[in-house]
Amino acid sequence: MFFKHSFFGFIFLISFTSFAQVQIHEPAVTNIRHNEATLEWTTSTETYGIVKYGTHSKFGFDKKIKEMSQEHLVKLKNLKPATSYFFQIISKDKKGQVTVSDTYTFKTESFEVLTEASLKITSLPQVSTPGSTQATLSWKTNLPASSVVIYGTKQTRKTPYVSTLLSEVHIVLLEDLEPNTRYFYQVKSKDKLNRTVTSTYSSFVTPAPSAQNKLPVLKSGPALGRLTENDVRIEWTTGRSCKTHVKWGKVPLPSFQKKKVIQNEFSKFHVLELSGLSPETRYYYTIYMEDETGQKNNTEIFTFKTHALR
């Protein structure tokens, strides 16, 4: 018997085989574009196998899965635009037992030629998970635009995150997530002419809390203690004594940022002071921590904007 579910534009399918021990759980089709798509699913035990796919129910193409795993991700490339594709998953465990899934379908997107003046995403969404209940999404657009993230699990749909601030660099922090859970998301941006660009759907998994609890984390802050047109004072505390340093700059990419040591001695209280800044300018910074046991961690990207000259 087969059940099919849809959520956020994903296709969720669960295949139950009565006699085989291996079960194929929650296949989803993500990152659907005009010429490619990604298949994601899990199995009840470690398996390898084959994905059969094609433009008809007899398939015609094979994609081998050589590594034994319970989590599987297969990218299908060189697909045709605006075309329906069929696929089937064949999984084999260490005992040689084989499970064949139902046949599923998806349709690739139409190919659109964008003009130079069109709003478009120039850097695809990237996800980092600084904690078991948080995730940071970042992407870039060619023109200043708003930031919207629609996200949720298979079972629930949450209120979209919306920021009307127009920017070419988009950084969104999602909080109060469930640990060790797969979330599906899509980002959108709208410019001042109300032109909208939308990413394809994708997913990420939050870390298990047991792994995250070993790492040093912020207890409070960061909070602005002082902010003028050319200097700033930022304060925060850590959950346990740490040495800390900060990478900061006008762009949120660490390779283009400067490093500033905050605390060479282990402490729970930390202060960042920067001077000689440019007026009315947005800055980005990330806090790096190391505790007395050598465990290291870093925060998501924070930001502030200096005041204008008076």
Sequence and secondary structure as in RCSB ss.txt:
>XXXX:A:sequence
MFFKHSFFGFIFLISFTSFAQVQIHEPAVTNIRHNEATLEWTTSTETYGIVKYGTHSKFGFDKKIKEMSQEHLVK
LKNLKPATSYFFQIISKDKKGQVTVSDTYTFKTESFEVLTEASLKITSLPQVSTPGSTQATLSWKTNLPASSVVI
YGTKQTRKTPYVSTLLSEVHIVLLEDLEPNTRYFYQVKSKDKLNRTVTSTYSSFVTPAPSAQNKLPVLKSGPALG
RLTENDVRIEWTTGRSCKTHVKWGKVPLPSFQKKKVIQNEFSKFHVLELSGLSPETRYYYTIYMEDETGQKNNTE
IFTFKTHALR
>XXXX:A:secstr
 EEEEEETTEEEEEE  SS S  EEEEEEES  SS EEEEEEEEEEEEEEEEEESSTT  EEEEEEEEEEEEEEE
E S  TT EEEEEEEEEETT  EEE   EEEE        TTS  EEEEEEEEEEETTEEEEEEEEEEEEEEEEE
EE SS     EEEEEEEEEEEEEE S  TT EEEEEEEEE TT  EEE   EEEE   HHHHTTS  EEEEEEEE
EE SSEEEEEEEEEEEEEEEEEEESSS GGGSEEEEEEEEEEEEEEEEEES  TT EEEEEEEEEETTS EEE  
 EEEE     
